[in-house]
Amino acid sequence: MFRLNFYSRLGVPQDVVFDAPHAFVTSPIFRSPIVFASIRMIIALYTATTLLVTLIWNAVILHDAQSYFSFFTYLTYIGLCAYYFAAGVQTLLYALYWRKAGAGVGYPLQRWPKFLQALHVVLHSTVVTFPILVTIVFWALLSDPATFASTFSSWSNISVHALNTVFAAVEILASNSPPPPWLTLPLDFLLLASYLGVAYITHATQGIYTYSFLDPKKQGAKLAAYIFGIGVAEVIVFCVIRGVMVLRQRWAVRSGRVLGGNGEREANIEEGWEEVESPTVAKPSKGGMEPDMRVLEA
């Protein structure tokens, strides 16, 4: 029972088609699935290139790559890369199915195990929040004159500390993906808390703090304030982004820019704040499960 309720709160209920309106693979701005898939794959390739080049640079030029995967910046960037590759492939396959047989055929993730669908939802929640948190913390606490000391450092810092938020904004504003469920907020907190373990294990094994504000000897009581402040910032970012995505959904629905599961534009949507928030709302019909894009009552 707990397992079923857990999945349901993540927007992955049992016996219901996952993402019936195809929100995770469509865009209210880019009407062609091929175009949207291409944009996602371009972002995936850019983030992968950035990760590869910065890792090689740290290993070959700086001889300091042993702690590369201990930085929250790079871990969240890897999450961005992974999500855009996964979402890009799903969108591309959806686009091919859409051209061949109509949008009603769906996309592969809808037929995969619920566990993988839930992981996609959780990864999506980190993609729309963590990059913004990284950008805020870096430019508020960590940037210094060395940030733009060379062409390479300028490019790498802009890529991982500024463009990361741009890439998150693409998902927030240019996709029909639903707002992250509230249950993903404590899961995101769990990931942030787990990172503290990574940071202090890195200090114990390599003798360095990945971020200076995590040094208890230098920061003293301020350390708790920094950790608490980052936690509060995550809550604020999550709530603001979720609100923005709900507003984007309302605009998309009212503008007829959301696909129904049968490939047709839904026009008769009742008004309300929670419009089409769930990616899995469906109703039984004679032919099986038929997507229901009606309002979810708050």
C-alpha positions in Angstrom: 0.0 0.0 0.0 2.8 2.4 0.9 4.6 1.6 -2.4 1.4 2.3 -4.4 0.8 5.6 -2.5 4.4 6.6 -2.9 4.3 6.1 -6.7 0.9 7.9 -6.9 2.3 11.0 -5.1 5.1 11.1 -7.6 2.5 11.2 -10.4 3.1 7.5 -11.3 -0.1 5.8 -10.1 -0.7 2.1 -10.8 -3.1 1.0 -13.6 -3.0 4.4 -15.3 -1.0 5.4 -18.4 2.0 7.4 -17.4 2.0 10.9 -18.8 -1.2 10.4 -20.8 -1.1 13.9 -22.3 2.5 13.4 -23.4 3.6 16.4 -21.3 7.2 15.2 -20.9 7.8 15.1 -24.6 6.0 18.1 -26.0 6.4 21.8 -25.9 4.0 24.7 -25.8 6.4 26.8 -27.9 8.0 24.3 -30.4 5.0 22.7 -32.0 7.0 20.2 -33.9 8.3 17.2 -31.8 11.3 16.9 -34.1 12.3 20.5 -33.4 11.9 20.0 -29.6 13.8 16.7 -29.7 16.7 18.5 -31.6 16.9 21.3 -29.0 17.0 18.8 -26.2 19.7 16.7 -27.9 21.8 19.9 -28.6 21.7 20.8 -24.9 22.6 17.2 -24.0 25.6 17.2 -26.4 26.8 20.6 -25.2 26.7 19.6 -21.5 28.4 16.3 -22.3 31.2 18.2 -24.2 31.6 20.6 -21.3 31.9 17.8 -18.8 34.4 15.9 -21.0 36.6 19.0 -21.8 36.7 20.2 -18.1 37.5 16.8 -16.8 40.4 16.4 -19.4 41.6 19.9 -18.6 41.7 19.2 -14.9 43.4 15.9 -15.4 46.0 16.8 -18.1 46.6 20.5 -17.5 45.9 21.1 -13.9 46.7 17.5 -12.7 43.8 17.9 -10.3 41.0 15.7 -11.4 40.8 13.3 -8.4 38.1 15.4 -6.8 36.2 16.3 -10.0 33.2 14.2 -9.1 33.1 15.5 -5.6 31.8 19.0 -6.6 28.1 19.5 -6.4 28.4 21.8 -9.5 29.6 18.9 -11.7 27.2 16.4 -10.1 24.2 18.6 -11.0 25.7 19.2 -14.4 25.9 15.5 -14.9 22.2 15.3 -13.9 21.4 18.0 -16.5 23.3 16.0 -19.2 21.7 12.7 -18.2 18.2 14.2 -18.2 18.5 15.9 -21.5 19.9 12.8 -23.2 17.1 10.7 -21.7 14.4 13.3 -22.5 15.9 14.0 -25.9 15.8 10.3 -26.9 12.2 9.9 -25.6 11.1 13.0 -27.5 12.9 11.9 -30.7 11.2 8.5 -30.5 7.9 10.2 -29.8 8.5 12.4 -32.8 9.2 9.4 -35.1 6.1 7.6 -33.8 4.1 10.9 -34.2 5.1 11.2 -37.9 4.4 7.5 -38.6 1.2 6.7 -36.6 0.1 9.9 -34.9 0.8 11.2 -31.4 -1.6 8.7 -29.7 1.0 5.9 -30.0 3.0 7.6 -27.1 6.7 7.0 -26.3 8.8 4.2 -24.7 8.9 5.5 -21.1 5.2 5.1 -20.9 5.6 1.4 -21.2 8.6 1.0 -18.9 8.4 -0.1 -15.3 6.9 2.3 -12.8 10.2 2.5 -10.9 11.9 4.0 -14.0 9.1 6.4 -14.5 9.4 7.6 -10.9 13.1 8.1 -11.3 12.5 10.2 -14.4 10.1 12.4 -12.3 12.7 12.7 -9.5 15.5 13.5 -11.9 13.3 16.1 -13.6 12.7 17.8 -10.2 16.5 18.2 -9.6 17.0 19.5 -13.2 14.5 22.4 -12.6 15.8 23.3 -9.1 19.5 22.3 -8.5 21.1 24.3 -11.3 19.4 27.5 -10.1 20.6 26.7 -6.6 24.2 26.2 -7.9 24.1 29.5 -9.8 22.9 31.4 -6.7 25.5 29.9 -4.3 28.4 30.3 -6.7 27.9 33.9 -7.7 26.9 34.9 -4.1 29.6 33.1 -2.2 32.3 31.5 -4.3 33.1 33.6 -7.4 36.3 35.7 -7.2 38.7 37.4 -9.7 40.0 34.0 -10.7 36.6 33.1 -12.2 37.4 35.0 -15.4 41.2 34.8 -15.1 41.6 33.0 -18.4 39.6 32.2 -21.5 39.1 28.6 -20.3 38.0 29.5 -16.8 35.6 32.1 -18.2 34.1 29.6 -20.6 33.9 26.8 -18.0 32.4 29.0 -15.3 29.9 30.5 -17.6 28.9 27.0 -18.8 28.5 25.3 -15.4 27.5 28.3 -13.3 25.3 30.3 -15.7 24.2 28.3 -18.7 23.1 25.6 -16.3 20.3 27.8 -15.2 19.5 28.7 -18.9 19.2 24.9 -19.6 17.0 24.5 -16.6 14.8 27.4 -17.8 14.4 25.6 -21.1 12.7 22.7 -19.3 10.8 25.0 -17.0 9.4 27.3 -19.7 9.7 25.5 -23.0 8.3 22.1 -22.2 4.9 20.9 -21.2 6.4 18.8 -18.3 4.3 19.0 -15.2 5.5 20.9 -12.0 7.5 18.6 -9.7 5.3 16.8 -7.2 5.6 18.0 -3.6 7.0 14.6 -2.6 10.1 15.4 -4.7 11.0 18.3 -2.3 12.0 16.0 0.6 13.7 13.7 -1.9 15.7 16.7 -3.1 16.6 17.5 0.5 17.8 13.9 0.9 20.1 14.3 -2.1 21.5 17.6 -0.7 22.1 16.0 2.7 23.8 13.1 1.0 26.1 15.5 -0.7 27.4 16.7 2.7 28.6 13.1 3.1 30.4 13.2 -0.2 32.1 16.5 0.7 33.4 15.3 4.1 34.4 11.9 2.7 36.4 13.8 0.1 38.1 15.8 2.9 38.9 12.7 4.8 40.4 10.9 1.8 41.9 13.8 -0.1 42.4 16.5 2.5 40.4 19.2 0.7 37.1 20.8 1.2 35.2 21.1 -2.1 33.7 24.3 -1.0 35.4 26.7 1.5 32.2 27.4 3.5 32.0 23.7 4.5 35.2 24.0 6.5 34.1 23.8 10.2 37.5 25.2 11.5 37.3 28.3 9.4 33.5 28.9 9.5 32.7 27.8 13.1 29.1 28.5 13.9 28.6 30.0 10.4 28.8 26.5 8.9 25.3 25.6 10.3 24.0 28.9 9.0 25.4 28.2 5.5 23.8 24.7 5.5 20.5 26.0 6.8 20.5 28.9 4.3 21.1 26.5 1.4 18.2 24.4 2.6 15.9 27.4 2.8 17.1 28.5 -0.6 16.1 25.1 -2.0 12.6 25.4 -0.6 12.2 28.9 -2.0 13.6 27.9 -5.5 11.4 24.8 -5.5 8.2 26.7 -4.6 8.9 29.6 -7.1 9.8 27.2 -10.0 6.8 25.1 -9.2 4.5 28.1 -9.3 6.1 29.3 -12.6 5.5 25.9 -14.1 1.8 25.8 -13.0 1.3 29.2 -14.6 3.0 28.0 -17.8 0.6 25.0 -17.8 -2.4 27.3 -17.4 -1.2 29.4 -20.3 -0.5 26.3 -22.5 -3.9 24.8 -21.8 -5.8 28.0 -22.5 -3.8 28.6 -25.6 -4.6 25.1 -26.9 -0.9 24.1 -26.8 -1.2 20.9 -24.8 -1.6 17.6 -26.6 -4.2 15.2 -25.6 -3.2 11.5 -25.5 -5.0 10.9 -28.8 -2.9 13.5 -30.5 -5.6 16.2 -30.6 -5.5 19.6 -29.0 -7.7 19.8 -25.9 -9.9 22.9 -26.0 -12.6 22.4 -23.4 -10.6 22.7 -20.2 -12.3 23.9 -17.1 -10.7 26.8 -15.3 -8.7 26.3 -12.1 -5.2 26.5 -10.5 -4.4 22.8 -10.7 -5.1 22.4 -14.5 -3.5 19.3 -16.0 -0.9 19.3 -13.3 -0.7 15.5 -13.1 1.0 13.8 -16.0 -1.0 10.6 -15.5 -4.7 11.5 -15.3 -6.8 9.1 -17.3 -10.3 7.7 -17.4 -11.6 4.3 -18.5 -13.3 4.0 -21.8 -14.6 1.2 -24.0 -11.3 0.9 -25.7 -9.2 1.0 -22.5 -7.4 3.9 -20.9 -8.3 7.3 -22.4 -6.5 10.4 -21.3 -8.6 12.9 -19.3 -7.2 16.4 -19.4 -9.9 17.9 -17.1 -9.1 20.0 -14.1 -7.8 18.4 -11.0 -9.7 19.9 -8.1 -7.3 21.2 -5.4 
